């Protein structure tokens, strides 16, 4: 078993327009750094398109039809809101971004791979059951989590989200779902203004742990949040698979937020999650790219994250 990278050229073709922070340069920077000899033994495969059955576990039929039906004709753009854009080639990118997580779950559940990183765009963790937003169309991590439960019979699925923005979509979709765990660190009082500490899930539904971090938070408080709050709760949950919403926009160089993390912090957290996976999950981890809007910092963070996955 090894680490598998899932991606697809279609993910470059989701055109969000000039000056949009969620653009194809992000993925190009990642793929460039992965040309280094450190990644010569990284297995690689194409991200497949998600099926309608997989989408329907997380989204209403009306939402699915609205998103796919809004993809514009050649030469046009559609703004679903001020942040979320569709262009003529968005359809395949959206479907493969959502399909990557499900395929990653299949790979680790069958033992074909030890862990998987999905280098895909657009991201997904702000997409709610019936609402797109925050650059996101379908909730990639939630779709993967529900696929693990419904297609593979996994009874305890954990999603850990270290993007600088709270994954309101993932939380919304998993809120009433049994056998789910959702944990997030994110910048306090930042978009989408959710993820408060008192949002803990419902009886019979998902277990939720939110740790909002003040603007300017650096390495030590970030690591303390995981060491003292999230990781103990995750171990108590004893997940059979861990899905990571891997947003790297909490890096100090990122223009979209105000946390002060370094590459070493993301590597540290990755190793901590891998340690939990070794204990409870037969090492099964599926990591899905979310944010990260300084291409150079994003590429460095992904390289560190992937090296840790390959060693874990």
N, C-alpha and C positions, 0 to 999 in steps of 0.2 A: 504494500500500500504506500501511497505517496500523496503529495499535495498536487491538486489539479487547479489550473487557471481556466475559467470559462469566460469567454468574451465573444464578440462578433463585429465584423466591419460595419454592419448596419448601425451600430451604436454611435458611429461617427456622424451619421447622416441625419440625426435629429437636430435640425438647425433651429436654434433659439433666437437668431438675429444678432446684429452687431451690438457689441458691448454687454451682452448678457453674460453673467458670471458662470452659469451652468452651460458650458460650451464644449465643443469637441476637443479643444486644446487640453482639457483636463485628461481625457483618455489618452491622447497622443503622448503627453508627458509621462504617464504611467507606462505605456508600452515601450517608450524609448528607454527608460531606466531598466526595464526588464530584459533588455538586450544584453545587459552586463553578464559576464561569465558566471557570476554568482547564481544565476538562474538557468544555467544550461540544463540542469536536470529537472526543472519545473515542467511537469506534464501540462499540456495545453489542449483545449478542445473548444468546439463551437457552442455557444449558448443557443439552445433551441427556442422556438416560439412557445409561449405558454398556451395551454388549451383553454377553451371556454369553460370546461368543467373545473379546471384549477382556479380560474378567475372567479367563478361563481361561489367559491368557498369564502371569498373575502369581500366581494362587491356585488351589488345588485345588478340584475340584467339591464336595468335602465341606465345605470352608470356606465357599464361596459359599452352599451350601444351608443351612448352619448359621446364617450371619448373617441371610440373608433370611427363613429360617424361624423366627427368634427374635423378629421384630418383633411386639410384643404387641397385644392387643385394646385397644379404646378404654378409657381410664381407667387403664391399667396402665403400669408401667415394668419393664424387664428390665435387670439389672446383669450384664454379661458379666464384669466384674471391678470393683474398687472405683472405677475411673476411667471406665469405658466403658459407656455407657447407651444403651438403645434405648427408643423411645416409639412410639405408634401411627402417627405420621406420619414416622418415620425412613426408611422404605424408599425413598421417592422422593428424599429429600435425599441418601442414600448413593449411589444410582445416578447422580444428576446430578453429584454431586461427583466421582465417578470418571469420568463421561462427559465432563466439561469438559476435562480434560487431553487426552483423545484427540481431541476436536473441535478444540482449540487446535492440536494437531499437524497435523491435516488442513488447517487454515486457513493455517498458515505453509508447509507443504510444497507446497500448490497455489498459493502466492503471493497468496491472497486477503487476507492480513494480513501485516504485517512481523513483529509480535510480539503476544503474547496474555497477558493476566492473567486468571486464573480466581479470582474472588471467591466461593469456595464453602466450605461446611462440611457435614459434619465433615471434619477434616484426615485425612491418610493415612499419614504416613511411619513410624509405629510399627507398622503392620499387616504382619505377616509372611506367608509363604506359606500357613500354616495356623493363624494365631493373630492375633486382634484384641488391641488394648491401647492404653493411652495416649491415649484419646479416639478412636482410629482403627479403622475397620472394614475398608476396602479401601485398598490402597497406591496412591494416586492418581498419584504421580509415576512409580513403577515401571511401572504400567499404561500410562501415556503413553509412557514410554521404549520399552517392548517393542512398543507399537503403531507407533511411528516405524520401528522396525526391520522388523517383520513385515508391516505394511500398506504401507509406503512404501519399503522396501528400503534404509533408511539404515544404513550400515555402522559408523558411529561416533557413538554417542549419549552425551552427557554429562549427568549430573544433579549440580547443585551445590546443597548444602543449608546454609543459614546460620541455620536455626532453632537456638535455644539448646540444644535436646536432640538427641542423635544420632538419625539416621533409621535405626534398627536394622532396620525393616521393608524399607525401600528397599534397604539393603545386603544383607540376607538374600535377597531375591528376585533381585537382579541378580548376586549373588556368582559364580555359575558360568556367567553368560551372556556369550558372546563379543560383542565390539564395544561394551561398556559401560564407562563411567567414572563413578565415584561419589566425590565429595569433600564433606567436612563439616567445619565448625568448630562446636564445641559446648562447653558447660561441662563441665569435667573432674569426675569423681566425682558426676555428677548422673544422674537418670533418663534413659535405661534402663540406665545403667552399662555401655555398650558404646562402640565407637568409639575404641579404643586405637590408638596410632600404629603398632603392629605388625600391625594388620589391613590388609593391603595387597592382598587379592584373590588369585586363583589363576591359574596359567598356563593360558591358553586361556579364561579367564573375565574377569570385570570387573576393571578397574584401580581400586584404592581408595586414597584419600588422606584420612586422618583427622588433624585437628589439634585435640586437646582443649586448652581454654583454662582457666587457673586462675580460680576464683571471684574476682570483682572486676576482671577484665580490662576495660580500656577501649579507646579508639579506636586508639591507636598499635600495641599488640600484635596487635589484630584485623586491622588493615590489613597489618601485616608478615606475618601468617600467609598472607594471600592473595598479597601481592606476592612473597614469597620462596619459598613452597611450593606453593600450590594453583594459582595462575595460570600459573606456568611449566610445571607438569605438564599443565594443561589445554591449553596451547598446543602442547606436545609431542604430545598426543593428537590434536589437530586435529579437533575435533568438527564434524559436519555439522549438528547441531542441539543447542541447550542447553536443558535443562529445569531450572528453578529451583524448589527447595522453599523457598518464601518464608515462613519463620517470622520474626516480628518480636519474639519474646519475649526476645531478648538486649538490648532497650532498657532503659535504666537504670530506667525507671519500672515495668517489668513485675513483678508480684508472684510469678511462678512460678519465677524463677531469679535469678542474682546476677552477671550480666555488666553492663557499664556503657556500652553503646553509645548513640549519639545518632542522630537521623534522618539527619544528614549522613553517617554511616558506611554506612548502607544505600544511600543515593544514590550514594556513592563506589563501592561494590562493584557496584551495578547498572551504572554507566557502564563499569567495568572488564570486566564480563562482556559488555556490548554491544560493546566494542572487540574482544574475542576473536571474537564472533559476526560482526562485520564482516569480519574477516580470514579466517575459516575456514568459517562457517556460512551465508553469504548472508543474514546478519542475522536468522536464524531463532531466536527465543527464545520459550519457553512458560513462564510463571511461574504457580505454583499456590500458593495460600495454605495455610500450615500454622498455626503458633502465633502468639501475640500476645494477651495477656489483660488488658491495661489498654486499654480501648476508645479512650480519647483518644490515647494514644501509638500504638496500632495504626493508627488512622485517619491520623495524621500521617505515619507511616512508609509506609503504602500510598500516600498522596498523593505523597510524594517519589519512591517507587519508580516509580509510574505516570508522573509527569512525566518521569523519566529515560527510561522506555521510549518515551514519545511523542516525545521528542527524538532517540532513537537509531535 
